[in-house]
Amino acid sequence: MYKSILVCLDGSPQDGTVTECAVWVADRLKATLHGLHVKDMLTLEGPLLYDISGALSFIPQMNFLEETRKALEQKGKNILSSFEKRCAEVGIPCQSYLEEGIVHRVIANKAELHDLTVIGRRGLNYKLEKDLMGSTTDRVVRRTKAPTLAVTHEFTDIHSPLLAYDGSHEARKALTSSVRLLGELKLPLTVLNVNNHQEEGRKTLEEAKEHLDPYPLVVKYDLIPGSPRQEVPDYARRHKHDLIILGARGHRGIVDFILGSTTEYSLWQGAAHVLVDR
């Protein structure tokens, strides 16, 4: 299962939530955490730095650039130090990495070396973007081939996972990994199919049930009509599910909705964590 977990930290208030979620998972799965902070290359080489240095009448290659780099280096060390301290407090083995580059690309590349990536749904600009998925999270989840857990702004122990299942190849992979994950976490599972064709929906759920029956899991199955893009998150909210699990491509409409579209749904202000599996 997930034995090597990448934890993405950006220095925002949500770092604490991301760390607590990762610690919770690692403690139950006996996993090692790998904290990652990326010094944003665009901060050092982007237009804003040039505008600032120009206004101050010197070029960025001089002292200002070096001082900025040092400040980012120290900030990253402080972030990772806090992460390591928390892991030590609860006895979770950990390692830390301080990298420099384009943030989402560095994270996506690092994610390939780990079983699971944990990242905050919104980061430094949380209060300014309550209706938006953070751009870094959006890009990471779209690019990485590894499972990614996008964490809401608050974390409490996970009790009620929901698997959105449509019978697609990616959804079947999510179903298979859910068996192992929830078995180790000792959690129940609700399997939801959203389908306007009742007979097709029943066959899809029957397929899921056939796969899950041999395992010692407490499973509930539900079939509802409508659009998966709207109904899955709404169902999670109504039934107080704190984790949504779905395949990356099988629910393309849902994934696109979760990963950054401007939305009128207040659910995405923090109702459920989302595990995008592959």
N, C-alpha and C positions, 0 to 999 in steps of 0.2 A: 504494500500500500504506500502511503505517503511517508517516507522515512527521511527525506531531505527536502526541507521547506524553505523557499526564498521569501524573505520578508522585506518589502519595499518601504523605505522610510524617507520622507522628504522634509522633515522639520516642521511640519504643520501640527496643529493640535490633534489631528487624527492619528498621529504616530502611536499615541498611547492605546487607542482602540485597536489599531492594526496589530500591535505587539501583543495585547491581551488575547486577541482572537488566535494569533499564531501560537501563543503559549498554551492556550486551552486545547488546541488541536494536537500540538506536539506532545503534551503531557499524556494524552489518551492514546496516541499512536506510537509513543516511545520514539519520537523523531528528533532530528537535529535541526536547529534553526540557523539560517544564514542571513544575517542582516545586511542590507545593501543600501548605501546612499550614493547618489550620483551627483557630482558637481556639474551643473548644467553648462555645457560649452557655449550655449547661446547667450548665457549671462556674461561670459567673458569676451565673446567675439561678436555679439549681436549689435544691432543699431542703437539700442538704448545706451550702451556703454560709450559708443562713439559720440552720441548726442551730448551726454554728460561731460565727457572729456573735452569736447569741442567748446561747450559753453564755458568751461573753466580754462580755455586757451592752452591746452596741452594735448599731446597725442596719447592714445591709450597704451602704446607700447612702452611708455615711461612708467614712473613709479605707481601711478594710479592703478594700472592693470595688475602689477605685482601685488599691491596691497589688497586688491579685490580677490585675487587668487588665494592669498594667505587667509583672508577672512572666510572664504568658502571652505578652505581646507580645515580650519579650526571648527567651523560650524559642523562640518561632516563628522569630525572626530567626536564632538560633543554629542551629536545625535546617536552615533554608534555606541558611545560609552554608556548612555542611558539605556540603550537596548541590552547591552551586555550585563549591566547591573541588574536589570529586571529578570533576565534569564538566570543569573546566578542566584537571585533570591528564591526562585522556585525550583532550582536544580535542573534546568533544561540545558543540555549541551548546545553551544552556539559558536559561530564564527562570524566575523564581520568583514565587509569589503567596502572600501572607499574608492570609487571610480570617477572618471571624468569623461564626458562625452554628451551626445544627444540623449536625453534621459530615457525616452521610451525605447530607443534602439539598444541601449546598454542593458536595460531590464529584460527586453525580449531575448537578447542573446544569452544572458545569464540564466534565464528561465529554462532554457533548453537543457541545462545541467542539473535541474532539480525536478522533483516529482510534483510539486505544487508551488504556485506563486500566490502570496497573500498581499493584497494592495488595497489602499483606501479608495473608496468610490470617488471621493472628492478630497482635494488636498489643501494647499495653501490658501486658495481663494474660496473656501467653503461658503463663507457668509455672502459672497458675491455671486454665487452660481448655484443657488439652491435647486433650480430646476434643470441643472445640467450635470451630466457625468463629467468628471475631470478629463481634460484632453489627454493627459498622459495615460490614465487608466483606459480610456477609449482605445488609444493606439496600441497599448500593450496587449489588451485582450484580443484585438483584431489580428495582431502580428504573431503572437507566441503560439507554439504548437502544444504547449504544456497546459494542464488544467490550471485555471486561475480563479481565486476566490476574491471577489470584490466586496469589501466590508463597508457597512454603513457607518454613520458618524457615532454610533454608540454600540457597545457590545455587552451582551449578557450571554450566559451559557445557552448554547443551541439546544432546543427541545423538540422542534417540530419541523422536520425537513419536508419539502414538497418537490417531487420529481415531475416535470412537465414532459410527457411522453407522447410522441406521435408515430412511433414505429420506424423512424428513419434510421439510417446506419449510425449516425452520430448519437441519436437518442438511445440506441441499443447499447452503444459503448458506455454512455452515461448510466444506463440501467445496470450494466455489469459492474462498473466501478462503485456504484452506490451500494450494491450488496456488500462488498468488502468494507467500504468506508463506514457505513452505518452499523454493520455487524461489529466492527471494532469499537465504534463510539457507543454502541448499545442504545441506539435511537430507533423509534418507529419511523415509518415512511408512508406518505400519501402519494399515490400515483394518479396524476390527473391527465385526462385526454380531453381536449377541446375540439369538438367536431359537430358540424351541423347534420352529419349523416350518422344516425344512431347505430345502424348495423355495422358500419365501418369502425365507429368508435368502440363498440363492444368487442369486435374482433381484435382491435389493437390492444385493449386492456386485457383481453384473454391471453394474448401473446405475452404480455408483461407478467401476468399471474402465473403462467406456465413456467416462466423462468425463475420467478421468485419463490414459488411454493416449496421447493426443497430446502430453503434456508430458514433458520430460526429467527425470522424477522416478523414484527407486528406490522402488517401492511393494510392500508385502506385504499380502495379504488373508487375513482369518481369520474363520471362522464358528464360534461356540460356542453351546451351549444354556444356558438359565438365565434369571435375572432380570437385566436390564441394571443395575439399581440396585446389585446385589451384584457381578456378574461384571466390569463394566468396571473399577472400581478394583482388584479382585483380579487381573485380567489384567495391568493396568499394573504392579502390584507384582511378579508372577511373572516378567514378561518385562523388568523393569527399564526401563520407559518413564518418562522424566522430565518429559513434558508430555502432558496429556490435553486434546484439543480436542473440543468438542461444541457443538451448537446449543442456544440458550437454552430453547426450548420443546419441541423434538422429543423430548428426553430428560427430560421433566419430573421423572420419578422420580429420575433421577441428579442433576439440578440441585438438587432439594430436599435430597437426601442430602448433597451437597457443601456446600451453603450454610447449614449451621448446625444440623442435627438432631443431637441427642446420639447418639453412635454407639459401637459396640463395635469398630469397625474401626481397628486401630492404623495403618493406611495413612495416615489423615488427620493423623497426627502429623508428616508431612513427606515422603511418598514421591514425590509428583509435583506439579508446578505445574498449574494448570487454566486454560485459555483458554476462556471462555464467549463464543461468537460469536453475532452476530445478522445 
